[in-house]
Amino acid sequence: MFFTKVLNNQVANGLKQLPVHKRVQMAYDLHIPNKTVNPNLNIRSHEPIVFVHGIFGSKKNYRHDCQKIANVTHTPVYTIDLRNHGQSMHALPFDYETLAQDVTDFCEDHGLKKVNLIGYSLGAKICMLTMLQNPDLVRSGVIIDNSPIEQPHIEIFLTQFIKSMLHVLNSTKIRADDKDWKSKANQAMRRYIPNGGIRDYLLANLINKVPKGYKSPVINYDDGYIHFQNPVRHMTEVAVKNVSAWPTEHVKGLKFEGQVRFLKGTKSAFIDEKGLEAIKEYFPNYSLSELNATHFILNERPQEYVKLICDFIKVNRYKSLQEHIRHVENFSSAELEARHNAEHERQMEELRQLTQTTPTAEQVKTIDNLASKVDLSATERQQQQNKEITV
């Protein structure tokens, strides 16, 4: 098996084995909308946004863009570090099924429901798989320049990325206390990556200090040299083969019926005709926007992609509110009465139990809260009856 081969090759190359963890704790940042935008905002939104980065990226890459999205949409945005990235755990497996489960576990662990997923590149495929396998968890998705198919043609680019990073680590031996460590690393990487923007993207993971909060089982950050936050030496095989893959057999026949917006770079080959056919198959309610950019849309067209995301989130939220209103208006007076009566009786029974003895200070708060709900329930019933009489 490929997984066993990876572990054996790590040992053969004199490397410590990456540990195997079915579940990992992922590091994350929470971008809360500025209070000046909406001071009455309840930040515990039922439809939060979760942003998933690309290969060798991290939650820090687009933090300013995510803060803008939070402000404009009045919605909290969670940015996560995938396993083997940023400040999250270094561990195998590293495949789409595991990574999608990591995202699902993160949402469940943090009580996030009906999330809006935004994924870029590697993160885009992870989000697509999450939507297909856990449709009830997701409200909508924004997929940035990727499609749900196998893409062997990108393996050459992934190989170049890894070669450039290994060259910085193995050939240059740049000291952590060298004041020019960043520029020297940039120059060393130029041999494999002539594009300055791509170099900046990869070098954002390079550090010269021991990272806070997580100790890698395979990287000695305290040896006096610069290091990437990714276990690059251990990812040579898994990153190339698994990132270009797609678990076709695992999602056969699955569809996500929610709204999904795809953003495509006009100079990128990540969404081709074959990819578009797969998108139509898996995501029947998709829409597509094109931007004049390569695969690195987020770096080349930051304002445009942020606006497209914000517009999509706001319009989709408006549609969901309309559906909810139509759903409520379809209830008859008898149905509403039955629902109110059942909830009213449950609340009254809880009140009776709480007031049988002298309540604690905490129970007093609960009693006040329940009492207000009971009053509100009666008011809502009266308003519905008045509405029907007027009609």
C-alpha positions as CSV (number, residue, x, y, z in Angstrom):
1,M,0.0,0.0,0.0
2,F,1.1,3.6,-0.7
3,F,0.7,4.6,3.0
4,T,3.0,1.8,4.1
5,K,5.5,2.6,1.4
6,V,5.7,6.2,2.6
7,L,6.5,5.1,6.2
8,N,9.1,2.7,5.0
9,N,10.8,5.3,2.7
10,Q,11.0,7.7,5.6
11,V,13.0,5.1,7.6
12,A,15.1,4.2,4.6
13,N,16.0,7.9,4.2
14,G,17.1,8.2,7.8
15,L,14.1,10.3,8.8
16,K,11.9,9.9,11.9
17,Q,8.5,8.6,11.0
18,L,5.6,11.0,11.0
19,P,3.1,9.7,13.6
20,V,-0.2,8.4,12.5
21,H,-3.3,10.1,13.9
22,K,-6.8,9.6,12.8
23,R,-7.8,12.9,14.4
24,V,-5.7,16.0,15.0
25,Q,-6.3,19.3,16.8
26,M,-6.1,22.0,14.1
27,A,-4.9,25.5,14.9
28,Y,-7.2,28.2,13.9
29,D,-7.9,32.0,14.0
30,L,-11.3,33.5,14.4
31,H,-12.0,36.8,12.6
32,I,-14.8,38.6,14.2
33,P,-16.6,41.4,12.4
34,N,-15.5,44.8,13.6
35,K,-17.9,46.2,16.2
36,T,-18.0,49.4,14.3
37,V,-19.6,47.6,11.4
38,N,-22.5,46.2,13.3
39,P,-22.4,46.8,17.1
40,N,-25.4,44.6,17.8
41,L,-24.0,41.6,15.9
42,N,-24.4,38.2,17.6
43,I,-21.0,36.6,16.7
44,R,-22.3,33.1,17.4
45,S,-23.6,33.0,13.8
46,H,-25.5,29.8,12.8
47,E,-23.9,30.1,9.4
48,P,-20.2,30.9,10.0
49,I,-17.5,30.9,7.3
50,V,-14.6,28.4,7.3
51,F,-11.7,29.2,5.1
52,V,-9.4,26.3,4.0
53,H,-5.9,27.2,2.6
54,G,-3.9,25.6,-0.2
55,I,-0.9,23.3,-0.2
56,F,2.0,24.7,1.8
57,G,-0.3,27.6,2.9
58,S,-1.6,28.5,6.4
59,K,-4.3,30.4,8.2
60,K,-2.0,33.4,8.1
61,N,-1.8,33.7,4.3
62,Y,-5.0,35.6,3.7
63,R,-5.9,36.8,7.2
64,H,-6.5,40.4,6.0
65,D,-8.8,39.3,3.2
66,C,-10.7,37.1,5.7
67,Q,-11.1,40.0,8.1
68,K,-12.6,42.0,5.2
69,I,-15.0,39.2,4.4
70,A,-16.0,39.0,8.1
71,N,-16.7,42.8,8.2
72,V,-18.6,43.0,4.9
73,T,-20.8,39.9,5.5
74,H,-21.2,40.5,9.2
75,T,-20.1,36.9,9.7
76,P,-17.4,35.3,11.8
77,V,-14.7,33.7,9.7
78,Y,-12.6,30.7,10.9
79,T,-9.3,30.2,9.2
80,I,-7.7,26.8,9.9
81,D,-4.2,25.2,9.6
82,L,-4.5,21.8,8.0
83,R,-2.5,19.0,9.4
84,N,1.2,19.3,8.5
85,H,0.7,23.1,7.9
86,G,1.1,26.2,10.1
87,Q,0.7,25.5,13.8
88,S,-1.2,22.2,13.4
89,M,0.0,18.7,14.2
90,H,2.5,16.9,11.9
91,A,0.9,13.6,11.1
92,L,-0.2,11.0,8.6
93,P,-2.4,10.2,6.8
94,F,-2.4,13.1,4.3
95,D,-5.1,12.3,1.8
96,Y,-8.4,14.0,0.9
97,E,-10.6,11.6,2.9
98,T,-8.6,12.4,6.1
99,L,-8.4,16.1,5.4
100,A,-12.1,16.4,4.8
101,Q,-12.8,14.5,8.0
102,D,-10.5,16.9,9.8
103,V,-12.6,19.8,8.6
104,T,-15.8,18.0,9.6
105,D,-14.3,17.2,13.1
106,F,-13.3,20.9,13.5
107,C,-16.8,22.1,12.7
108,E,-18.4,19.6,15.1
109,D,-15.9,20.2,17.9
110,H,-16.6,24.0,17.7
111,G,-20.4,23.6,17.4
112,L,-20.5,25.1,13.9
113,K,-23.6,24.4,11.9
114,K,-24.6,25.2,8.3
115,V,-21.2,26.6,7.5
116,N,-20.2,28.4,4.4
117,L,-17.0,26.7,3.2
118,I,-14.3,28.6,1.2
119,G,-11.5,26.6,-0.2
120,Y,-8.5,27.5,-2.3
121,S,-6.5,24.9,-4.4
122,L,-5.9,22.0,-2.1
123,G,-8.5,23.5,0.3
124,A,-10.9,23.7,-2.6
125,K,-10.9,19.9,-3.1
126,I,-11.1,19.4,0.7
127,C,-14.2,21.6,0.8
128,M,-15.8,19.9,-2.2
129,L,-15.4,16.5,-0.6
130,T,-16.7,17.8,2.7
131,M,-19.8,19.1,1.0
132,L,-20.4,15.8,-0.8
133,Q,-19.9,13.6,2.2
134,N,-21.6,15.8,4.8
135,P,-24.2,18.0,3.0
136,D,-26.2,18.7,6.2
137,L,-23.1,20.4,7.7
138,V,-22.8,22.9,4.9
139,R,-24.9,25.8,3.8
140,S,-22.9,26.9,0.7
141,G,-19.4,26.8,-0.8
142,V,-16.9,29.0,-2.6
143,I,-14.4,26.9,-4.6
144,I,-11.4,28.8,-5.8
145,D,-9.7,27.5,-8.9
146,N,-10.0,23.7,-8.6
147,S,-12.2,20.9,-9.8
148,P,-13.3,17.5,-8.5
149,I,-11.1,15.3,-10.8
150,E,-7.6,13.7,-10.8
151,Q,-5.0,16.2,-12.1
152,P,-1.7,14.4,-12.8
153,H,-0.5,17.4,-14.8
154,I,0.0,19.4,-11.6
155,E,2.5,16.9,-10.2
156,I,5.4,18.6,-12.0
157,F,4.6,21.9,-10.2
158,L,4.2,20.2,-6.8
159,T,7.6,18.5,-7.4
160,Q,9.2,21.9,-8.2
161,F,7.8,23.4,-5.0
162,I,9.2,20.6,-2.9
163,K,12.6,20.7,-4.6
164,S,12.9,24.4,-4.0
165,M,12.0,24.0,-0.3
166,L,14.4,21.1,0.1
167,H,17.2,23.1,-1.6
168,V,16.7,25.9,1.0
169,L,17.0,23.4,3.8
170,N,19.6,21.0,2.6
171,S,22.0,22.9,0.3
172,T,22.2,26.4,1.8
173,K,22.3,25.7,5.5
174,I,21.2,29.2,6.5
175,R,21.7,30.0,10.1
176,A,18.7,31.2,12.1
177,D,20.7,34.1,13.5
178,D,21.8,35.3,10.0
179,K,20.2,38.8,9.6
180,D,19.9,38.1,5.9
181,W,18.2,34.7,6.2
182,K,15.1,35.7,4.3
183,S,16.8,37.2,1.3
184,K,19.3,34.3,1.1
185,A,16.4,31.8,1.2
186,N,14.6,33.7,-1.5
187,Q,17.7,33.7,-3.7
188,A,18.2,30.0,-3.1
189,M,14.7,29.2,-4.1
190,R,14.9,31.2,-7.3
191,R,16.8,28.3,-9.0
192,Y,13.6,26.3,-9.0
193,I,10.9,29.0,-8.7
194,P,11.5,32.0,-11.0
195,N,8.1,33.5,-10.1
196,G,8.5,36.0,-7.2
197,G,4.9,35.7,-6.1
198,I,5.1,31.9,-5.7
199,R,8.4,32.2,-3.8
200,D,6.8,34.7,-1.4
201,Y,3.9,32.2,-0.9
202,L,6.2,29.3,-0.1
203,L,8.6,31.3,2.0
204,A,5.8,32.6,4.2
205,N,6.2,29.2,6.0
206,L,9.9,29.7,6.7
207,I,10.8,30.6,10.3
208,N,14.0,31.2,12.3
209,K,12.5,30.8,15.7
210,V,11.0,27.9,17.7
211,P,7.2,28.1,17.0
212,K,4.9,28.6,19.9
213,G,2.3,26.1,20.9
214,Y,3.4,23.1,19.0
215,K,6.5,20.8,19.1
216,S,7.0,18.8,16.0
217,P,7.9,15.1,16.4
218,V,10.1,15.2,13.3
219,I,11.6,18.7,13.1
220,N,14.3,20.1,15.5
221,Y,13.5,23.8,15.4
222,D,16.1,24.5,18.0
223,D,19.2,23.4,16.0
224,G,20.2,26.9,15.0
225,Y,19.0,26.8,11.4
226,I,15.9,28.1,9.6
227,H,13.1,25.7,9.0
228,F,9.8,25.4,7.2
229,Q,6.7,24.9,9.4
230,N,5.8,22.0,7.1
231,P,7.6,18.6,7.5
232,V,8.8,19.0,3.9
233,R,11.2,16.1,3.9
234,H,8.3,13.8,4.9
235,M,5.9,15.2,2.4
236,T,7.8,14.5,-0.8
237,E,5.7,11.6,-1.9
238,V,2.3,12.3,-0.2
239,A,2.1,15.9,-1.4
240,V,2.8,15.0,-5.0
241,K,0.6,12.0,-5.4
242,N,-2.2,12.7,-3.0
243,V,-2.8,16.4,-3.8
244,S,-3.2,15.7,-7.5
245,A,-5.7,12.9,-6.7
246,W,-9.5,12.8,-6.2
247,P,-11.4,10.0,-4.4
248,T,-13.8,9.2,-7.3
249,E,-14.9,5.9,-6.0
250,H,-15.8,7.3,-2.6
251,V,-18.1,9.9,-3.9
252,K,-19.7,8.0,-6.8
253,G,-23.4,9.1,-7.1
254,L,-23.1,11.8,-4.4
255,K,-24.4,15.4,-5.0
256,F,-24.4,18.6,-3.0
257,E,-27.7,20.5,-3.7
258,G,-26.7,23.7,-2.1
259,Q,-25.4,26.8,-3.8
260,V,-21.7,26.7,-4.9
261,R,-19.7,29.5,-6.5
262,F,-16.6,28.5,-8.5
263,L,-13.9,31.1,-9.1
264,K,-11.7,30.3,-12.1
265,G,-8.4,31.9,-13.2
266,T,-8.6,32.5,-17.0
267,K,-4.8,31.7,-17.2
268,S,-5.1,28.6,-15.1
269,A,-5.7,25.0,-16.2
270,F,-7.2,23.8,-12.9
271,I,-10.8,24.0,-14.2
272,D,-10.8,22.6,-17.7
273,E,-13.6,21.0,-19.8
274,K,-13.3,17.7,-17.9
275,G,-13.3,19.5,-14.6
276,L,-16.4,21.5,-15.6
277,E,-18.3,18.3,-16.5
278,A,-17.5,16.9,-13.0
279,I,-18.6,20.1,-11.4
280,K,-22.0,19.9,-13.1
281,E,-22.3,16.2,-12.0
282,Y,-21.5,16.8,-8.3
283,F,-22.8,20.3,-7.8
284,P,-26.0,20.9,-9.9
285,N,-26.6,24.4,-8.4
286,Y,-23.2,25.8,-9.2
287,S,-22.3,29.1,-10.7
288,L,-18.9,30.2,-12.2
289,S,-17.0,33.5,-12.2
290,E,-13.8,34.0,-14.1
291,L,-11.0,36.4,-13.1
292,N,-8.0,37.5,-15.2
293,A,-5.4,35.5,-13.3
294,T,-3.3,32.4,-13.0
295,H,-3.9,29.8,-10.3
296,F,-2.7,32.3,-7.8
297,I,-6.0,34.3,-7.9
298,L,-5.8,35.4,-4.3
299,N,-2.5,37.1,-4.7
300,E,-3.2,38.5,-8.2
301,R,-6.8,39.7,-7.8
302,P,-7.4,40.2,-4.1
303,Q,-10.1,42.9,-4.3
304,E,-12.1,41.1,-7.0
305,Y,-12.2,37.7,-5.3
306,V,-13.1,39.2,-1.9
307,K,-16.0,41.1,-3.5
308,L,-17.3,38.0,-5.3
309,I,-17.2,36.0,-2.1
310,C,-19.0,38.7,-0.1
311,D,-21.7,39.2,-2.7
312,F,-22.3,35.4,-2.9
313,I,-22.5,35.0,0.8
314,K,-24.9,37.9,1.2
315,V,-27.2,36.9,-1.7
316,N,-27.2,33.2,-0.5
317,R,-28.1,34.3,3.0
318,Y,-31.0,36.4,1.7
319,K,-32.3,33.4,-0.3
320,S,-32.2,31.2,2.8
321,L,-34.1,33.8,4.8
322,Q,-36.8,33.9,2.2
323,E,-37.1,30.1,2.2
324,H,-37.4,30.2,6.0
325,I,-40.1,32.9,5.9
326,R,-42.1,30.9,3.3
327,H,-41.7,27.8,5.4
328,V,-43.1,29.5,8.5
329,E,-45.9,31.2,6.6
330,N,-47.1,27.9,5.3
331,F,-48.0,26.7,8.8
332,S,-51.7,26.9,9.6
333,S,-53.0,28.4,12.8
334,A,-53.7,24.9,14.2
335,E,-50.1,23.7,13.4
336,L,-48.7,26.8,15.1
337,E,-51.0,26.3,18.1
338,A,-49.9,22.7,18.5
339,R,-46.2,23.6,18.3
340,H,-46.7,26.5,20.8
341,N,-48.7,24.3,23.2
342,A,-46.1,21.6,23.2
343,E,-43.2,24.0,23.8
344,H,-45.2,26.0,26.3
345,E,-46.0,22.8,28.4
346,R,-42.3,21.8,28.3
347,Q,-41.2,25.2,29.6
348,M,-43.9,25.3,32.3
349,E,-42.9,21.8,33.5
350,E,-39.3,23.0,33.8
351,L,-40.5,26.1,35.7
352,R,-42.5,23.9,38.1
353,Q,-39.5,21.7,38.8
354,L,-37.2,24.7,39.4
355,T,-39.6,26.5,41.7
356,Q,-40.4,23.6,44.0
357,T,-37.4,24.5,46.2
358,T,-35.5,27.7,46.9
359,P,-33.5,28.3,43.7
360,T,-29.8,29.1,43.5
361,A,-28.6,32.3,41.9
362,E,-27.9,30.4,38.6
363,Q,-31.4,28.8,38.7
364,V,-33.0,32.3,39.2
365,K,-31.5,33.3,35.8
366,T,-32.8,30.2,34.2
367,I,-36.3,30.8,35.7
368,D,-36.3,34.4,34.4
369,N,-35.2,33.2,30.9
370,L,-37.9,30.5,30.8
371,A,-40.6,32.9,32.1
372,S,-39.8,35.4,29.3
373,K,-40.0,32.6,26.7
374,V,-43.4,31.5,28.0
375,D,-44.7,35.1,27.8
376,L,-43.2,35.4,24.3
377,S,-44.9,32.2,23.2
378,A,-48.3,33.4,24.3
379,T,-47.7,36.8,22.5
380,E,-46.7,35.0,19.3
381,R,-49.9,32.9,19.4
382,Q,-52.0,36.0,19.8
383,Q,-50.2,37.8,17.0
384,Q,-50.9,34.9,14.6
385,Q,-54.6,34.8,15.6
386,N,-54.9,38.6,15.0
387,K,-53.2,38.2,11.7
388,E,-55.7,35.6,10.5
389,I,-58.7,37.6,11.8
390,T,-57.4,40.7,9.8
391,V,-57.0,38.7,6.7
